[in-house]
Amino acid sequence: MAGRTAIGLDIGTSSVRAAQVTVSKGAAVLDRFGQVGLPPGAVRDGEVADPDAVAEAIKVLWTRAKFTKKDVVLGISNQKVFVRLVQVPWMPASELRSSLKFQVADLVPMPIDEAVLDFVPLEETMADNARLVRGLLVAASEDMVLGAIRACQKAGLKVTTADLTPFAVLRSAGTSDPLGLSGPEAVVDVGARVTNIVVHEAGVPKFVRILLLGGDDITGAMVEKLGIPTAEAERLKRDHAALASPASAEAKRVIDQALTEFVDEVRGSVDYYIATSGSRPLSRLVLSGGGSLADGLAQRLATSVRTQVEYARAFNQLTIGKTGLAPEQVQFVEPLAAVPVGLAMGAV
């Protein structure tokens, strides 16, 4: 029996990344992984601004990583995506999907005819003898989604599904606790300009927030306040030894300030979820994404959110196949791979 293969494509602010996963006989194998940088401004705040530049980068990516298919699952995440917990009358899934726009038109902060809608059911409830279903409503700007799809089409790809990036991160980076005995867990994927936060219990997403903050905010603050090149700012941001020297005191101060602002945003999101849901405190927080590697971020989050912080292991559920990557390269790219791996896993 042939295996099922899917490719997840993540169009980020600074690069495009893709992962090819095959499931056969119950085992999931990472066949290919690659990333290619994007020119500044090609993607702004998670939205494709220059489809030609993005398409060219995708073409290079497919050539370098030698992906075997042109069908992809595309990740979507930016401020034109709206996620909210709602309750609607119960009905069969097909009827709910066809009637969704009429039921939630007043809840979506955009014209309903300009939105792409999805609904993730979480639980059934009863109220006044009426059967209801509570779940996460997802609404995204149709123009934004189509813009990303067009860039893929220009590169010769076919988008079979557009998936919400926070859900993809949950699949690949969330830790396993089938019974939910240890309490809710937050998975935080920090990109260059977009950060995805999803809180789940036993693998079921309960809360999603998308922030227009990321690693580039720290880099940009250093470039502006220290007058150093972007490449030097990126190096210092992740170099613990360099920041420990007296000569780097001002750089450390700038990074500390930027990290404090970021951590406050994450903590505010977590506190909001706990306060509005009546949930137990977090059992842990899992970090992924290139921006998560900023020196000191994990320790600050652990102190501020008052929970254990771990780095994601996006390849834990996979066998590493003939990717063409050396073991040290696999280790290096793992923090960057949570989104494309999660997208592919959702399809297979």
N, C-alpha and C positions, 0 to 999 in steps of 0.2 A: 504494500500500500504506500503510495507516494505521500511525502510529507506536505504540510501546509506552510507556505512561505509568505511573509509580509515584510514590507519595508516602511519604517517610520521616518518621516522627514520633519525636521525642526528648523524653521527659518527664524534665526535669532537676529539680534541687532548687529552683532559683529561677525557672525559666521552662519553657514548652513551646515547641519549635521544630519546624518542618516545612519540607520542601523537596519540590517537585514537579519531576520530571525526565522528559523525553520523549526517546526514542531513535527516530530516523527516518533511513533511508538512511545508517546508520553514524555519524550525528552525534548527540551527547547535548546537550540544551538544558535549561537551568534555566528553567522556566516561572514558578515562584512560590517565594517564600521568605518566612517570617514568624516572629515570636516574640511571645509574650505572657507577662508576668510571673505568677508564682504567689504566693499569700499564704504567709507563713512557716508551716512545719509541714505544708503540704499534701503534700509529698513529704519523707520522712526517710530519709537514707542510701540514696537511690536507690529507695526503695519507696513506693508510693502509700499515704498515710495518710488522706487526705480525698478520696475519689473524686468527691464532688460539686463540690468546689472545682476539682479538676483538669478535670473535664468542662466546667465553666463556662468555664475559661480556653481549652480546646480549641475550644469553640463560638465564642468571640470571635476566636480565631486564624483559624478557617475563614472567618468573615465578613470580617475585615480583609484577609486575603491573597487571598481569592477563589479558593480551591482548587476545582478542577473535579470532583474525585472524593471519595468517602467511604471508599474502600478504602485501607488504610494498611499499611505495614511498621513494626512497633513495635520500638524498641531496648530491650534488657534489659541491665542492668549494676548489680550491687551485691554485697554480701557473701553473698548467698544464691545466688550463681552460682559454680560450681566448675569450673575448667578444669585438666586434667592430661594429660600425655603418657602414653599407654598402648599396649600391644601386645596384639592379640587374634588368634585364628585367622582366616585369610583365608576369606571366603565372599562370594557375590554380595551386592550392596548391600542388596537387599530382605530377604534372610535375616539379614544382619548387623543391620539396624535392628530387626527383630522379636525377635532374640535378645539384643540389647544389654544389657537390664536384668539378664539372668541371668548374663552374663559379667562385669559390672562392679559387681555389688551390693556386694561387699566393698571397693570403692575409693571409693565415694561417701559423703561425710560427712553423709548424711541418709537417712531411710527410702526405699528405692528406689521404693516405691509412691507416694511423695509428691514424686517428682522428674520433671521433664521432661528427657529425654536427647537428645543429639545426638552425632554422631561425625564428625570431619573427617579423612579419611584423608590421610596424608602420603607414605608410601612402603611398598613391600612388602619383606619380609625373609625369610630362611630360617634355621631353627634346628632341629637334630636331624631334618633332612629334612622338616620341617613348614613349610608356607607360612603366613606371618604378615603382618599389616598393622599398621603403627605409625601412630598419629594422635592428635589432640587429642580427649579426651572432655570434653563439656560437659554439666553437670548444673545444673539450676536448680530452686528451690523452686516447685512447682506453684501453691501459694497466692499467692506473690508475682507470678508471671506472670499468673494469673487476675485478681488485683487490678488490675493495669495495664490488662488487656483490658476489664474491667468499666467502668473510668473512660472508656475510649474508646467503649464501647457506650452509656454514658449521654449522651455527646456526639453520638450518632447515627452513629458511624463503625463500620466493619467491619475488624477486624484480620485480614489474610490470612496474615501471617507474623510471628513473633517472632524477631528476629535478635540475635545477640550484638553489643553496641556496639563492643567492640574490633575485631571483624572489619569492621564498617562503617567505622570510622576508618581501618583499613588500606587499604580500597578507595579512599577519597577523598584521604587524606593521605600514604600511602606513596609514595615516589619509585620511578620505573621503573628496574629493572636486571634485565632478563629472564634473563640468564645468571648473575646473582649473583656477578659478578667482583669487585665492590668490597667484599664482606663483608656481614654482617648489619646491619640497620637497626632502630632502635627508634622506634616512633611512640607519643607520650605525649599523651593528650588529658586536659586538666586542667579538670574541671568545678567547680561550687561545693563539692560535698562528695564527689564520686567521681572518681577518676583512673583511666583505663584505660591500661595499658601492653601493647603487643604488639611482640614482636621477630619480624622476618620475614627470609627470604632469598629473593630473586627473587620476592617477592609471596606466598610460602608462609609462613603463620604457624607459628612454632616454639615460641613461649612467650607466655603471657598471664597478666597479674596485674591484679587489681582492688583498688585501695587506697581506703579510706574517708578520704581526704585531698583537699583542694582549696582553691580560692581563698577560701572562707568561713572557713577556719582562720586565714588571715592577717588577714582583716578582723576576725574575732572577737577575735583577740589584741590588735589595736589598740583596739577598743572597750573591752575589759576593762582593759587596762593604761594606756591614755591617757585613758579616760573621755570619748571623743568620739563623736558620732553615727555610725551605720553609713554614711550617705551620705558623710560626711567621710572616714571610713576608706577607703571604696572609691576616692574621688578620690585620696587620698594614695598609695594602693597602686600606682597607675599613673602618677603624675605625677613624672617624673624631676627636673624643674626645682624643684618644691616641696621634694622630699627633699634637694636639694643645699644648701638654705639652712640656716644655723646654727640657726634656730628650730625646725627639724624634726629635730634630732639624735636626740631620744628616739624619735620615730616611726620613723626609719631603723633604730635599734637593734632595735626590736620586730619590724620587717619582716625584718631580717637574721636574727634568731633563728628566726622562723617559716619563712623560706625555707631555712635550713640544715637544719631537721628534715625538710622536704619533699624537698629534694635528696638527703639521706641515704637516704630510703626508695627513691627512684628508682634511685640508684646501687646500693643493696643488691639490688634486683630484677635489674638488669642484670648485676651481678657473679655472682649466683646462677646465672643462665642460662649465662653463659660458663663458669663452673666446672663445672657439671653436664653441659653438652653438649659440652665440648671445642671450642667454637666459636672462631673468630677474633674479635678485638676489633671493636667496633662501627665501621662506616664513617661513620655519622652518626646523629643523633637529631632527629626531627621533632616539633615542638610544635604543638598545636592546643587549642581550647577557650578559653572566656572567662578561666579562671584562669591560662592561660599568659601573659597580658598583664601580670602583676605585674612591676613594674620590677626588673630585675636577675636574673630567673629564668633566662633563656637563658644569660647569661654564667656564672652559678654552675654550671649543669648542664654547660656545655662544659668548665669547669675540673675539676669533680668526676668526671664520667664519662670525661673525656679523649677527647672526640671533637667533631666539628663539629656545631653545633646550628643548625637552620633552623626557620622558621615554616612551617606547612603552607599550601599553596595549594589549598584544596578545590575551587576553581572552574577550576583549570587544565585539567581534562579536559572542561570544559563550555563551550558557547556561552551567553552570557547573553541570554535571550529577553526578552519583554515582562513583566518582573517587577513593574513599577511602582516600582522602586527607582532612585534617581539613582546615577550612577557612584560618588560618594563614599559613599553608603549601601551599595552592593555591596562596596566595599573595607572598610567598617567591619564588616559582618556575616560576611565570609569566615572569620575565625578561629573564629567560633561555629557555622559550618555544616557542619563535617566529619562529624558524626554523622548528621544527617538526610540529607545528600547521599549519604553512603556507604550508608545504608539503602536509599534509592531506587535507587542504582546497582546494588545487589545484586539488585533485583527486575527491572530492565529489561535 
